[in-house]
Amino acid sequence: MTNKHDERYDLAVIGSGPAGLAGAISAASAGAKVILLEKESRSGGKIPISGGGRCNLTNILDAENMARSFGDQWRFLIPALRSFPPEKLREFFDSRDVEIEVTDGFHCFPRSGKAAHIVETLLNECDLLGVRRQNNCKADEIIFENGRIAGVRAGGRNIFAKALLIASGGRSYPRYCGGTSGYELARQAGHRITPLFPAMTGVQCVEEWPKLCAGISLPDAECRIDLPGMKERCRGELIFTHSGISAFAVLDLSGRIAELLAEHEIVPLKVNFFAGTSKEEWLQRFQIWQQQHGTSNISKLLADFMPKRLIPFFLEQDCSAARFSAAARRQTAERLSSYTLHINAVEGWEKAMVTRGGVDISEVFPKTMESRLCPGLYFAGEVLAPAGPCGGYNIQWAFSSGSLAGTSAAQQMK
């Protein structure tokens, strides 16, 4: 019988989020003896809360287009996404009686609408493959022998393994297993950690009026960072909060804004509160109102487009459409289509869904996910620097990188 103080495995996986579960399953499927270590009492990482509890697993993009959505680091993601692309992930769950549906022609969710079914299926697969699962077991220290991975010190005991996969996630959502333990382990192996920023979260602004509108939402707005050379823009629902704005119109920009705020005191954000409607189109609409609804107040006419509480912040002074001056029309059209909010902070780690930054990918082989510095050490998921937009990108990357890392580690045993 193996002494519990001298356990030996082919692969020790740290973290039971999507990356860790995919790594354990792929390695065990290839014949490796695997142990899965999780510092929390529950498994699944952020899967249970993703997509509002419905779990936006992936989307319908092919591997290359999905990779390109991650920005400048996209080439690093290609091998993993090609080896385990979105269609393969959907097939995995479909073959285990968890039907995945494309809800809006793009985003993919379990038909049941329950993220718990995803976690349950992954854990069952681990059990079927003989993966040993250990919860409440934090990995504290890597064990090295002759410059190579020999195991990990976790839960107060030594767990010896020929390879180690760090899939412990990032700093985001600390109440749902986020933390820095993976970065600390990576540093023990000599890896550089790029600066960490909260991403996919709301932003705070200097202006007071958005805070007075907390709880109000607009269905389709567009935001862009108004700095030289910045091309990033984001479109979708916008929600006013007690500190600024949030939701899809700004989520994908928040990580870049956090990065810019490390260099700038303020980041200007240009907002079109009605995406697709230009200043000129608003001016044309105002002219029609003058001609056809001259006796109606502008506030009444604007109420067809936005909640009444918002109108005073776009309209300097209410009047009839017939008395709506050219200067007032230009000012209102400008505010509606190109309003500058001055961002001075992003919501912190407690609300961030993703971490921007992490293990430097220049120190990791993209075709295997193995460390270039320490043989036998692998990485997957959010602990690595790349971060993608909202919409199934980051979970797919976690599954793909975990699957490639687990397969690569198992192949090294043969």
N, C-alpha and C positions, 0 to 999 in steps of 0.2 A: 504493500500500500504506500502511496506517495505521502511523505510527511508534509503537513500543511505549511511547514516553515521552509520547504524546499520543493516548491511546485515547479514543474517544467512543461513548457509549451513551445509550439512552433512560433506562434504569434500572440502577442498581448496587444489588445486594442483598448485605447483610453478614450472613453466617451461613447455613450449609447444614443447619440442623435442619429440623423440620417446617414452621415458619413461613417460613423463607427459601426452602425448596424450593417450597412452595405459592405464595409470592409470585412467584418466578421463573417458574413454570409458568403461572400465570394471566396475568401480564403478557406473556409471550412468546406465549401463545395469542391474545392480543388484538392481536398484531402488533408489540409493542415489541422493540427490540434490548436484550438483557439480559446483564449479566455478574454472576456469582455468586461472591462472595469468601468464602473460608473460611480462618481462621487455622491450623486443624489440618491434618494430612496426610490425614485421612480425612473423609468427608462423612457427614451423617446426624444430627449432634448426639447426643442421648440416645436416639434411636429404637432403636439396636442393643441397648440394655440395658433398655428399658422392658418392663414385664410379665415380668421375669425372662428377657429375651431372646426372648419370644414376641410382644411389642408389643400391649398393650391400646390399640388405636387410638382407640376411641370407645365409646359405649354406645347404648342404644335410646331415650334420652330425646329429646323434641322440643326445639326451640331455646329456648323460653321456660323450660321446667323445667330444662334444663341451665344456662342463664344464672343462674337463681335459686340454683343450688347454689354459686355463687361468693360469695354473701353480699351485703353492702350495695352493692357496685359492679355488681350484675347488669345494670342497665339499659344500661350502657355496652356490654355484650357482645352485646346483642340484634341490632343490625344485621348484625354479622359472622356470627353463628350462624344467622340467617335466610337470609343470602345463600349460605352454604355449610354447611348443616346436616348432622347425622350421616348421614342417608340418602344425601346427595349424595356424601359421602366414601366410603361403602361402594360406591356405584355406580361411582365413579372407579376403584377397585381391581378390582371385579368385571369391569368392561369391559376390563381389561388382564390378565385371566386370573389375578388374585390373589384367590381367593375368600375373602370375609370371613364368618365364622360367629359366631353368638351362642352362646357356650359354656354359659352358665348362665341363659339367659333375659334377660340384661341386658348383660354385657360382650362386646365385639366384638374378635376376634383373627383374624389370617390363619389359614386352615385348616391351612396347612403348619406352623404353630407357630414360624415363623422370622421374626424381625424383619428379618433381612437381606433377605428378599424385598421388604419394604416399601421399604427404602432403594434397592435395585436398581431397582425399578419407577419410583421418583421420579427417580432419576438418568438412567435411560433416556429418560424423558419429557422431561427437560431437554435431553438431547442431540438428540432428535428435533425439538425446537422451536428448535434453534440457540442455546440458552443457552450462553454461554462460561463454563466453570467453572475457577476458579483456587484451588487449595489452597495451604497454607503462605503465605498472603497476608493479613497482618493489616492491617486498616484503622486508621490512626492519627489522621487529621485530615480534617475536612470542608473542602471548598473552597467558598467562597461568592463570589457576584458580585451586587452590589447587593441584599444581604440575602436572596438566594435561593440554593438549592442549585445548585452548578455541578459537583460531583463529589466525589471523595475521594482522599486520599493513602494509598496502600496498597502494601505490598511494595516500598517505595522509589521508587514512581513515581506520577505523577498519572493518575487515571482520571476522565475528564470524563463527566458524566451529567446529564441534565435533572432526574432525580429520584433519591432515595436511600431505600432501605428498610433500616432497622435491625432485624434479626431475629436478633440475636446471642445470645439466651438470657439467663439470669441467672447468679448466683454458684454455684448448686448444682452438685454433682459436678464440681469443677474438673478432675479427671483425665479427664473425658469432655467436655471443651470448655467447661465453665463458667468464668466470669470476669467482669470488670467493664468490659471494653472498650466495650460498648454504652452503658453509663451515661456513660462518659467522653465518647463522641461526642455523646450527647444533651445533656450539659452544654455542649458547645461551641456548640450551637444555642440555648442559654438555657433548656433544660428543667430542671425541678425533679425530683430523684429522692427519692421517699419512703424512709423508713428500710427497710433490707433485713434480713430475718430468714430463717434456715434453716427450711424447712417440709417436711412429709411425711418425718419422721425420728423416731428413737427419743428417749426422754426419760430423764434421769438423776434419781435420787431420793436423799433423805437416808437413808432406811431401808437397812439392810444386808442384810436377809434376802432381798429379791428378787435381789440379786447372787449369793447363795449358791446360787440356783436357776437360774443361767445355762444356757440351752439348753433348758429345759423350756417347753412351750407348752400353752396351753388353747385349745380350738377356737372358743369363742364367749363373749367378755367384753364389757363395756361400761364406758366411761370418760366422765366429765364433769368439767368444771372447776368446782370448788366455791368460787366467789366470787360475791358478790351481782350479780345481773343477767346472769350467764352462763347461756346456754341451750344452748350447743354440747355435743353428746355424740357419741360414736363407738362403733361396735360391730363386732366381728369377732375374728379370731384375736389372741391376746396371747402374746408371747414374752418370757421373762425374759432379761435380758442381764447382762453383767458390770458395768453401770453403772445399770441400771434396767429399763425395759420398752420393747418395740417392737412392731411389726406393726400390723395394721389397726385394732385396738382403740384405738390412740393416734395413728396417723399423721396423720389429718386434724385433730387438735387441736394438733399440735406447733408449727405456725406461730403460732397464737394464743397458745400458752403462751410461745413465745420473745418475742413482743411484750409480753406481760404481765410477763415477767421483767425487762424493761427498767425497769419501775416497781416491781416487788415482788421481795423477796429470795427468797421461796418462793411457789409456786403450788400450792395443794392440789388434788389430783386424786382424785375419788371413783371407786372401782373396784368394779363388780359382776363377780366372776370367773366367774359363770355367768349370762350375760345372760338376762333373762326369768324368772329365779327370784328371788322376793322373800324377805325375811327371814321373813315369815309362812309361806311355803311350806317353807322349811328347817325351821322350828319344827314344822310339821305332820309333816314327814318324820321328824324326830327322835322325835316322839311315837309314830309308827307303829313305828319301830325298837324303842322301849322295849317296846311291846306284843307285837311279833311276833319280835324278834331280841334279846331281853333278855340272853342269854349272850354275844352277839357283841361284840367290841370295836368302839368307834366308829371307830378307825383302819382296821379291816378293812372296815367298811361304807362309809367315805368313799373307800376305794381304788377303788370302782366308779365314782367321779366324777372323780378326779384322780390324777396320778402320786404314788406313795408319798412321794417326797422333799418334796412340798409340804405334806403333812398336818401335820407338827409346827408349821408356822407359822400354822395356823388353829386347831389344837386345843391348848389350854393344857396339858391332861393327859389321857392316854389312860385309858379305863376301859370297862367293859361298858356296853351301852346301858341296862341296868336301873339302873345307878348314875350315869348322865349327869344331873347336877343341872340344875335350872331355870336357875340363873345361868350355868352352863357352856353350856347350850343357847343361851341368848340371846347370849352372847359369841361363840360360834362362828358362829351365824347372821348376826350383825352383820358379822363379819370376811369371811365368804363373799360377802355381798351388798352391803356398803357400807363398804369399807376405804378409808381415806384415806392416799394416798401423798403425800409432800411433795416436789414437783419443784423442783430447784434449778438445772437446766440442761437444754438439749436437745443432742442430738448436733450436731456442727458441720457446716460446709459440705461436708466430705469425704463425709458420709453423707446429706446432705439431697437429696431428689429434686426439690424445687421451691423457688423463691425467693418469699417473701412480700414485696411491695413492689417498687418500680421506678419507671419513668417515670410521672409524675403524669398520670392519665387526663383530668383537667380541662383539660389543655393539648393534647388530641388530639381531633379530630373523630371521633365514633364511626361516622358513616355512610360515612367514606372511609379512616379510620386515618391521615389526614394531620395533621401538626403545625398547631396554631393559631398558633404563633409563627414558623414558618419555612416558607414555601411550597416545595413539592417534597420535603419530608422526611416519611417515613412510618415507622410503627412496627408491629410485630406480635409476638405470642407472649409469652414469659416476660420479656422486657425491660420490658414494661408491668407496672404494679402488681398487677392482679388475679391471684389464685391460687385454683385450685379444689381439690376433694377428690381422693382417689385413685379411679381407676376409669375412665380414658379421658377425663376432663374437660379436663385441661390440654393433651393432645395435640390433641384436637378444637379447642380454642380456638386453638392455634397454627396448625393448618391453616386454620381459618375466618378468623382475623384476617389471616393471610398472603395468603390468596386474595383477600380484600376489598382489602387494601392494593395488591397487584399489579394487580388490575383497575382500581382507582381511579387509580393512577399511569399506566397505559397510556391510560386515557381522557383524561387531561390532555394527552397528546401530540397528540390528534386535533384 
